[in-house]
Amino acid sequence: MVRAIVGANWGDEGKGKLTDMLAEKSDIVVRFQGGANAGHTIVNHYGKFALHTLPSGVFYDHTTNIIGNGVALNIPVFFNELKKVTSEGVPMPKILISDRAQMVMPYHVLFDQYEEERLGKASFGSTKSGIAPFYSDKYAKIGFQVQELFDEEALKTKIKRVLETKNILLEHLYHKPPIDADELFNTLMEYKEMVAPYVCDVSAFLWNAIKEGKNVLLEGQLGSLKDPDHGIYPMVTSSSTLAAYGAIGAGIPPYEIKTIVTVVKAYSSAVGAGAFVSEIFGDEADELRRRGGDGGEFGATTGRPRRMGWFDCVATKYGCRIQGTTDVAFTVVDVLGYLDKIPVCVGYEIDGEVTTDFPTTRKLEKAKPVIEVLDGWKSDIRGIKKYEDLPENCKKYIDFVEKHIGFPITMVSNGPKREDIIYRESPLSK
C-alpha cells in the first residue's frame, strides 16, 4: 500500500512529527521532490533533528529510505546530513538513490545567490540552496543525472558544453569569475565515490515492493500553496508539492496511492515572500511565534522567523482539495490554549465581493480577510489522549474548521512528542 504525506498550505505545517509516525509503520520511505531548501523537524528518543534531504525513515532499522528521481539531490549536503544523524547515535540507515535523480551542481547554489542579489527588493525570498537554477537546467535539458557520473568521457564533453553558457552569464551578467571545467569534473568524481554504493533503479525496486505488499510512504516537502502550478505563483518552489507528483517523482503508477494525509496547522505560518491573507503583525504575531511549534516558529532550514497568521479556511480548503486529501492531520492545536478569543479567516473580500474560493495571485494580493471569532478554551491540552476529553471550545474549534474546509480531520496533534496525537473518527470520513 502507498500513502502520501503532504502539506496543505505554505509548508511548515508540522509534517515532521506525522511523517515520523507514519514512517515507523512503513517498509519504505520515499522523498519524491524538492531539495535541501526546506526541512522537517523531528523529535524522537535520539533527540531533535532538522532533516532537509534525508527521508524521515532513517530512524528505523526496518525501513529503506529512497531518494526518488524527482529530488534535487545536493550530494555533499545529503552526506553531511547523514554523517550528522549517525554521529548522534542513529544507526546507519538503509539508503537507495535513484540513478535518474538529478544533482544540484555547485554552480546552481552560486547562481541562486547571485540572482537574488541582482534582483534586490524584487527577489523571491529564496533559501539560496540552488533549487530554482537546478530545476531551470533540468527542464532546459542541461542538468546532470546521477547515472551520468559513471561515463567519464561523456561527462567531460557535457561539462564543457554546459559551461560555455554558464561562464558567459557569470562573467557578463553577474561579473563573477568563470568555472573551471577540470575542477568541476574532479568535484563530480568525488560525488561519484560518495553515491556509488547506493545508486539503483528505484522505480523497478518500488514496483517489485508494491507487488510484494510492502507499505510505502511518499514524503512531501512544503505545501500546496508553494506548488509551481497551483500555488501563489511566482512566490512558489520549483517542483510540484502535490501528492499526485509523488507517482512521477518516485516512478510508481498513480493508482497505487491509496491514502493522502494532508497536514494542516491550527493557525497559519509561512517562510518567504508572497500573498498571505490572514497574516498578523506586531505583538500579536510575536506572541504566537514565540509559543508556536516546538521552541518557536522559525524555519527548519533557514532559521528565519516565520510570518504568522490566523487559520485560513479558504487557503486550506483549496490546499486539501488540490492534494486529493483523504485524511487531515490537524497540528499544534495546543499552542492556541493561551487565547481568550481565536480569530479564523472564513472568506476573502476582493473588490467588495466575498469569496470562499482561493483565487489566482493577482486577485489574492487584493484580498482582505473575512474573520469570525471563536471562544478559546484557555487551558493546556497536552497529555489528553481521547478526543472526547478535549475542552468543549477546543472541539468546537476543530468542528468549525472541519466544516469550513470540507475534509475529515482524523488526527489531532496536541504537543511536539510522537505520542501527543489523538485519533478521531470524523463525521466526514463515514
Buried (B, 14 or more C-beta within 10 A) or exposed (E): BBBBBBBBBBBBBBBBBBBBBBBBEBBBBBBBBBBBBBBBBBBBEBEEBBBBBBBBBBBBEEBBBBBBBBBBBBBEBBBBBBEBBEEEEBEEBBBBBBBBBBBBBBBBBBBBBBBBEEEEEEEBBBBBBBBBBBBBBBEEEBBBBBBBBEEEEEBBEBBEEBBEEBBEBBEEEBEBEEBEBEEBBEBBEEBBEBBEEBBEBBBEBBBEBBEEEBBBBBBBBBBBBBBBEBBBBEBBBBBBBBBBBBBBBBBBEEEBBEBBBBBBBBBBBBBBBBBBBBBBEEEEBEBBBEBBBBEEBBBBBBEEBBBBBBBBBBBBBBBBBBBBBBBBBBBBBBBBBEBEEBBBBBBBBBEEEEBEEBBEBEBBEEBEBBEBEBEBBEBEBEEBEEBEEBBEBBBBBBEBBBEBBBBBBBBBBBBBBBEBBBEBEBEBEE
